[in-house]
């Protein structure tokens, strides 16, 4: 089974802070829903572009995607 990285993009001078804040909400959702998700984080792609992400099994992706509405996704190679 593949793992998928669900990604939220943030741009602008406050991108990093916004991604950090969004990650707090992602972790809260994982805890509330009692999901078995251990890979989450943020990445700075540039000074003006940061992402928050979580990694899910492909089989469990649809309800999480529909609830959280990520901006994009990709196959996770970790």
N, CA, C and O atoms as CSV, one atom per row, in Angstrom:
chain,resi,resn,atom,element,x,y,z
A,1,UNK,N,N,0.842,-1.183,0.000
A,1,UNK,CA,C,0.000,0.000,0.000
A,1,UNK,C,C,0.889,1.249,0.000
A,1,UNK,O,O,1.871,1.338,0.738
A,2,UNK,N,N,0.518,2.193,-0.839
A,2,UNK,CA,C,1.284,3.441,-0.925
A,2,UNK,C,C,0.899,4.395,0.196
A,2,UNK,O,O,-0.216,4.354,0.716
A,3,UNK,N,N,1.829,5.238,0.550
A,3,UNK,CA,C,1.560,6.337,1.472
A,3,UNK,C,C,1.464,7.610,0.659
A,3,UNK,O,O,2.218,7.813,-0.292
A,4,UNK,N,N,0.533,8.463,1.040
A,4,UNK,CA,C,0.318,9.723,0.347
A,4,UNK,C,C,0.569,10.885,1.295
A,4,UNK,O,O,0.183,10.848,2.463
A,5,UNK,N,N,1.215,11.906,0.778
A,5,UNK,CA,C,1.516,13.121,1.538
A,5,UNK,C,C,0.480,14.171,1.147
A,5,UNK,O,O,0.464,14.640,0.009
A,6,UNK,N,N,-0.385,14.539,2.093
A,6,UNK,CA,C,-1.377,15.585,1.860
A,6,UNK,C,C,-0.741,16.910,2.274
A,6,UNK,O,O,-0.189,17.033,3.367
A,7,UNK,N,N,-0.826,17.894,1.387
A,7,UNK,CA,C,-0.038,19.125,1.528
A,7,UNK,C,C,-0.929,20.370,1.503
A,7,UNK,O,O,-1.846,20.496,0.691
A,8,UNK,N,N,-0.617,21.282,2.425
A,8,UNK,CA,C,-1.236,22.605,2.454
A,8,UNK,C,C,-0.139,23.627,2.206
A,8,UNK,O,O,0.853,23.672,2.933
A,9,UNK,N,N,-0.323,24.455,1.168
A,9,UNK,CA,C,0.667,25.463,0.779
A,9,UNK,C,C,0.332,26.812,1.413
A,9,UNK,O,O,-0.830,27.212,1.477
A,10,UNK,N,N,1.371,27.502,1.878
A,10,UNK,CA,C,1.220,28.854,2.409
A,10,UNK,C,C,2.305,29.724,1.792
A,10,UNK,O,O,3.477,29.351,1.742
A,11,UNK,N,N,1.879,30.901,1.323
A,11,UNK,CA,C,2.815,31.795,0.642
A,11,UNK,C,C,2.776,33.184,1.255
A,11,UNK,O,O,1.772,33.603,1.831
A,12,UNK,N,N,3.874,33.876,1.121
A,12,UNK,CA,C,3.963,35.247,1.619
A,12,UNK,C,C,4.939,35.350,2.769
A,12,UNK,O,O,5.546,34.358,3.173
A,13,UNK,N,N,5.088,36.562,3.298
A,13,UNK,CA,C,6.077,36.786,4.351
A,13,UNK,C,C,5.760,36.044,5.658
A,13,UNK,O,O,6.655,35.851,6.481
A,14,UNK,N,N,4.519,35.631,5.857
A,14,UNK,CA,C,4.145,34.907,7.084
A,14,UNK,C,C,3.919,33.418,6.824
A,14,UNK,O,O,3.318,32.731,7.650
A,15,UNK,N,N,4.391,32.921,5.693
A,15,UNK,CA,C,4.134,31.528,5.297
A,15,UNK,C,C,4.597,30.528,6.352
A,15,UNK,O,O,3.867,29.590,6.674
A,16,UNK,N,N,5.784,30.713,6.887
A,16,UNK,CA,C,6.321,29.754,7.867
A,16,UNK,C,C,5.463,29.719,9.123
A,16,UNK,O,O,5.115,28.641,9.606
A,17,UNK,N,N,5.121,30.883,9.654
A,17,UNK,CA,C,4.290,30.951,10.865
A,17,UNK,C,C,2.906,30.347,10.611
A,17,UNK,O,O,2.355,29.667,11.477
A,18,UNK,N,N,2.354,30.594,9.439
A,18,UNK,CA,C,1.038,30.048,9.120
A,18,UNK,C,C,1.099,28.532,9.007
A,18,UNK,O,O,0.198,27.842,9.484
A,19,UNK,N,N,2.141,28.005,8.386
A,19,UNK,CA,C,2.308,26.551,8.283
A,19,UNK,C,C,2.460,25.922,9.661
A,19,UNK,O,O,1.881,24.871,9.935
A,20,UNK,N,N,3.239,26.564,10.531
A,20,UNK,CA,C,3.418,26.057,11.900
A,20,UNK,C,C,2.078,26.024,12.636
A,20,UNK,O,O,1.778,25.062,13.343
A,21,UNK,N,N,1.284,27.066,12.471
A,21,UNK,CA,C,-0.022,27.127,13.121
A,21,UNK,C,C,-0.970,26.067,12.543
A,21,UNK,O,O,-1.707,25.417,13.285
A,22,UNK,N,N,-0.947,25.903,11.249
A,22,UNK,CA,C,-1.807,24.905,10.609
A,22,UNK,C,C,-1.454,23.501,11.100
A,22,UNK,O,O,-2.343,22.670,11.290
A,23,UNK,N,N,-0.176,23.235,11.303
A,23,UNK,CA,C,0.256,21.924,11.794
A,23,UNK,C,C,-0.356,21.628,13.165
A,23,UNK,O,O,-0.690,20.479,13.456
A,24,UNK,N,N,-0.503,22.633,13.992
A,24,UNK,CA,C,-1.159,22.434,15.296
A,24,UNK,C,C,-2.564,21.890,15.085
A,24,UNK,O,O,-2.980,20.955,15.769
A,25,UNK,N,N,-3.297,22.475,14.138
A,25,UNK,CA,C,-4.667,22.026,13.869
A,25,UNK,C,C,-4.693,20.622,13.263
A,25,UNK,O,O,-5.588,19.834,13.570
A,26,UNK,N,N,-3.730,20.306,12.416
A,26,UNK,CA,C,-3.665,18.950,11.859
A,26,UNK,C,C,-3.455,17.929,12.975
A,26,UNK,O,O,-4.099,16.880,12.988
A,27,UNK,N,N,-2.563,18.231,13.903
A,27,UNK,CA,C,-2.299,17.319,15.020
A,27,UNK,C,C,-3.518,17.195,15.924
A,27,UNK,O,O,-3.792,16.112,16.440
A,28,UNK,N,N,-4.252,18.280,16.123
A,28,UNK,CA,C,-5.492,18.223,16.908
A,28,UNK,C,C,-6.511,17.308,16.231
A,28,UNK,O,O,-7.172,16.509,16.895
A,29,UNK,N,N,-6.635,17.427,14.912
A,29,UNK,CA,C,-7.568,16.578,14.165
A,29,UNK,C,C,-7.181,15.106,14.317
A,29,UNK,O,O,-8.042,14.258,14.551
A,30,UNK,N,N,-5.900,14.806,14.185
A,30,UNK,CA,C,-5.423,13.424,14.327
A,30,UNK,C,C,-5.786,12.881,15.705
A,30,UNK,O,O,-6.226,11.739,15.832
A,31,UNK,N,N,-5.599,13.698,16.731
A,31,UNK,CA,C,-5.894,13.270,18.098
A,31,UNK,C,C,-7.394,13.079,18.319
A,31,UNK,O,O,-7.812,12.075,18.896
A,32,UNK,N,N,-8.197,14.026,17.871
A,32,UNK,CA,C,-9.653,13.958,18.045
A,32,UNK,C,C,-10.232,12.737,17.333
A,32,UNK,O,O,-11.092,12.041,17.874
A,33,UNK,N,N,-9.752,12.485,16.111
A,33,UNK,CA,C,-10.275,11.368,15.312
A,33,UNK,C,C,-9.594,10.046,15.645
A,33,UNK,O,O,-9.959,9.005,15.100
A,34,UNK,N,N,-8.608,10.084,16.535
A,34,UNK,CA,C,-7.866,8.888,16.944
A,34,UNK,C,C,-7.285,8.132,15.734
A,34,UNK,O,O,-7.437,6.918,15.596
A,35,UNK,N,N,-6.621,8.896,14.876
A,35,UNK,CA,C,-6.027,8.342,13.660
A,35,UNK,C,C,-4.616,7.842,13.942
A,35,UNK,O,O,-3.913,8.368,14.805
A,36,UNK,N,N,-4.223,6.828,13.205
A,36,UNK,CA,C,-2.874,6.278,13.333
A,36,UNK,C,C,-1.964,6.959,12.312
A,36,UNK,O,O,-1.526,6.351,11.335
A,37,UNK,N,N,-1.696,8.237,12.569
A,37,UNK,CA,C,-0.840,9.036,11.690
A,37,UNK,C,C,0.303,9.568,12.533
A,37,UNK,O,O,0.090,10.278,13.516
A,38,UNK,N,N,1.520,9.217,12.135
A,38,UNK,CA,C,2.669,9.654,12.914
A,38,UNK,C,C,3.595,10.578,12.136
A,38,UNK,O,O,4.488,11.194,12.718
A,39,UNK,N,N,3.391,10.679,10.826
A,39,UNK,CA,C,4.278,11.522,10.026
A,39,UNK,C,C,3.539,12.815,9.677
A,39,UNK,O,O,2.601,12.816,8.880
A,40,UNK,N,N,3.981,13.907,10.289
A,40,UNK,CA,C,3.455,15.239,10.011
A,40,UNK,C,C,4.635,16.193,10.032
A,40,UNK,O,O,5.724,15.832,10.481
A,41,UNK,N,N,4.424,17.404,9.550
A,41,UNK,CA,C,5.503,18.370,9.646
A,41,UNK,C,C,5.276,19.595,8.804
A,41,UNK,O,O,4.215,19.792,8.211
A,42,UNK,N,N,6.309,20.415,8.771
A,42,UNK,CA,C,6.331,21.585,7.898
A,42,UNK,C,C,7.651,21.574,7.143
A,42,UNK,O,O,8.636,20.997,7.603
A,43,UNK,N,N,7.662,22.206,6.001
A,43,UNK,CA,C,8.876,22.383,5.206
A,43,UNK,C,C,8.871,23.801,4.661
A,43,UNK,O,O,7.832,24.309,4.238
A,44,UNK,N,N,10.020,24.428,4.673
A,44,UNK,CA,C,10.185,25.739,4.054
A,44,UNK,C,C,10.763,25.511,2.662
A,44,UNK,O,O,11.892,25.045,2.512
A,45,UNK,N,N,9.970,25.848,1.648
A,45,UNK,CA,C,10.429,25.670,0.270
A,45,UNK,C,C,11.183,26.887,-0.229
A,45,UNK,O,O,12.021,26.784,-1.125
A,46,UNK,N,N,10.882,28.045,0.355
A,46,UNK,CA,C,11.619,29.283,0.077
A,46,UNK,C,C,11.268,30.269,1.191
A,46,UNK,O,O,10.542,29.924,2.123
A,47,UNK,N,N,11.781,31.491,1.094
A,47,UNK,CA,C,11.448,32.518,2.097
A,47,UNK,C,C,9.960,32.831,2.109
A,47,UNK,O,O,9.410,33.254,3.126
A,48,UNK,N,N,9.321,32.620,0.979
A,48,UNK,CA,C,7.924,33.023,0.815
A,48,UNK,C,C,6.977,31.849,0.573
A,48,UNK,O,O,5.823,32.063,0.200
A,49,UNK,N,N,7.436,30.620,0.775
A,49,UNK,CA,C,6.586,29.448,0.521
A,49,UNK,C,C,6.932,28.347,1.513
A,49,UNK,O,O,8.048,27.829,1.521
A,50,UNK,N,N,5.955,27.996,2.351
A,50,UNK,CA,C,6.104,26.904,3.312
A,50,UNK,C,C,4.902,25.988,3.177
A,50,UNK,O,O,3.841,26.393,2.701
A,51,UNK,N,N,5.087,24.742,3.605
A,51,UNK,CA,C,3.991,23.780,3.564
A,51,UNK,C,C,3.836,23.118,4.932
A,51,UNK,O,O,4.787,22.992,5.705
A,52,UNK,N,N,2.602,22.703,5.197
A,52,UNK,CA,C,2.299,21.805,6.308
A,52,UNK,C,C,1.815,20.522,5.642
A,52,UNK,O,O,1.180,20.566,4.589
A,53,UNK,N,N,2.117,19.376,6.260
A,53,UNK,CA,C,1.717,18.124,5.627
A,53,UNK,C,C,1.466,17.034,6.659
A,53,UNK,O,O,1.894,17.114,7.810
A,54,UNK,N,N,0.755,16.013,6.198
A,54,UNK,CA,C,0.631,14.764,6.940
A,54,UNK,C,C,0.651,13.634,5.931
A,54,UNK,O,O,0.311,13.822,4.763
A,55,UNK,N,N,1.053,12.456,6.392
A,55,UNK,CA,C,1.192,11.287,5.515
A,55,UNK,C,C,0.187,10.229,5.964
A,55,UNK,O,O,0.131,9.861,7.138
A,56,UNK,N,N,-0.614,9.743,4.993
A,56,UNK,CA,C,-1.657,8.744,5.264
A,56,UNK,C,C,-1.508,7.562,4.317
A,56,UNK,O,O,-0.925,7.677,3.239
A,57,UNK,N,N,-2.050,6.419,4.742
A,57,UNK,CA,C,-2.146,5.269,3.842
A,57,UNK,C,C,-3.151,5.610,2.750
A,57,UNK,O,O,-4.152,6.280,3.007
A,58,UNK,N,N,-2.887,5.155,1.550
A,58,UNK,CA,C,-3.779,5.442,0.433
A,58,UNK,C,C,-5.205,4.963,0.713
A,58,UNK,O,O,-6.166,5.627,0.324
A,59,UNK,N,N,-5.349,3.825,1.380
A,59,UNK,CA,C,-6.674,3.268,1.664
A,59,UNK,C,C,-7.487,4.167,2.596
A,59,UNK,O,O,-8.717,4.146,2.552
A,60,UNK,N,N,-6.818,4.953,3.436
A,60,UNK,CA,C,-7.505,5.819,4.404
A,60,UNK,C,C,-7.561,7.278,3.973
A,60,UNK,O,O,-8.023,8.127,4.736
A,61,UNK,N,N,-7.104,7.580,2.780
A,61,UNK,CA,C,-6.935,8.960,2.358
A,61,UNK,C,C,-8.244,9.704,2.114
A,61,UNK,O,O,-8.360,10.862,2.517
A,62,UNK,N,N,-9.230,9.089,1.472
A,62,UNK,CA,C,-10.419,9.838,1.027
A,62,UNK,C,C,-11.178,10.551,2.141
A,62,UNK,O,O,-11.468,11.737,1.985
A,63,UNK,N,N,-11.518,9.907,3.252
A,63,UNK,CA,C,-12.255,10.662,4.287
A,63,UNK,C,C,-11.422,11.784,4.908
A,63,UNK,O,O,-11.966,12.823,5.283
A,64,UNK,N,N,-10.126,11.584,5.018
A,64,UNK,CA,C,-9.254,12.625,5.559
A,64,UNK,C,C,-9.148,13.774,4.566
A,64,UNK,O,O,-9.221,14.941,4.950
A,65,UNK,N,N,-8.980,13.448,3.309
A,65,UNK,CA,C,-8.922,14.487,2.260
A,65,UNK,C,C,-10.209,15.295,2.237
A,65,UNK,O,O,-10.176,16.523,2.161
A,66,UNK,N,N,-11.347,14.605,2.303
A,66,UNK,CA,C,-12.631,15.303,2.234
A,66,UNK,C,C,-12.863,16.192,3.457
A,66,UNK,O,O,-13.474,17.255,3.345
A,67,UNK,N,N,-12.379,15.761,4.620
A,67,UNK,CA,C,-12.570,16.544,5.842
A,67,UNK,C,C,-11.623,17.737,5.914
A,67,UNK,O,O,-12.018,18.813,6.364
A,68,UNK,N,N,-10.382,17.558,5.477
A,68,UNK,CA,C,-9.351,18.583,5.670
A,68,UNK,C,C,-9.035,19.411,4.434
A,68,UNK,O,O,-8.426,20.475,4.548
A,69,UNK,N,N,-9.431,18.953,3.272
A,69,UNK,CA,C,-9.281,19.669,2.004
A,69,UNK,C,C,-7.868,20.215,1.759
A,69,UNK,O,O,-7.671,21.427,1.685
A,70,UNK,N,N,-6.891,19.314,1.635
A,70,UNK,CA,C,-5.530,19.778,1.328
A,70,UNK,C,C,-5.479,20.432,-0.049
A,70,UNK,O,O,-6.346,20.201,-0.891
A,71,UNK,N,N,-4.462,21.242,-0.264
A,71,UNK,CA,C,-4.296,21.907,-1.552
A,71,UNK,C,C,-3.809,20.955,-2.632
A,71,UNK,O,O,-4.127,21.113,-3.810
A,72,UNK,N,N,-3.037,19.969,-2.212
A,72,UNK,CA,C,-2.511,19.000,-3.178
A,72,UNK,C,C,-1.995,17.777,-2.424
A,72,UNK,O,O,-1.987,17.746,-1.193
A,73,UNK,N,N,-1.573,16.785,-3.174
A,73,UNK,CA,C,-1.020,15.575,-2.592
A,73,UNK,C,C,0.006,14.964,-3.517
A,73,UNK,O,O,0.069,15.288,-4.703
A,74,UNK,N,N,0.806,14.081,-2.964
A,74,UNK,CA,C,1.799,13.375,-3.772
A,74,UNK,C,C,2.137,12.065,-3.076
A,74,UNK,O,O,1.885,11.894,-1.883
A,75,UNK,N,N,2.713,11.145,-3.843
A,75,UNK,CA,C,3.152,9.873,-3.251
A,75,UNK,C,C,4.313,10.181,-2.314
A,75,UNK,O,O,5.239,10.912,-2.665
A,76,UNK,N,N,4.246,9.614,-1.124
A,76,UNK,CA,C,5.280,9.854,-0.106
A,76,UNK,C,C,6.414,8.854,-0.276
A,76,UNK,O,O,6.191,7.644,-0.302
A,77,UNK,N,N,7.605,9.358,-0.390
A,77,UNK,CA,C,8.808,8.531,-0.497
A,77,UNK,C,C,9.654,8.791,0.738
A,77,UNK,O,O,10.512,9.674,0.721
A,78,UNK,N,N,9.429,8.041,1.805
A,78,UNK,CA,C,10.144,8.344,3.022
A,78,UNK,C,C,10.832,7.191,3.532
A,78,UNK,O,O,11.493,7.274,4.566
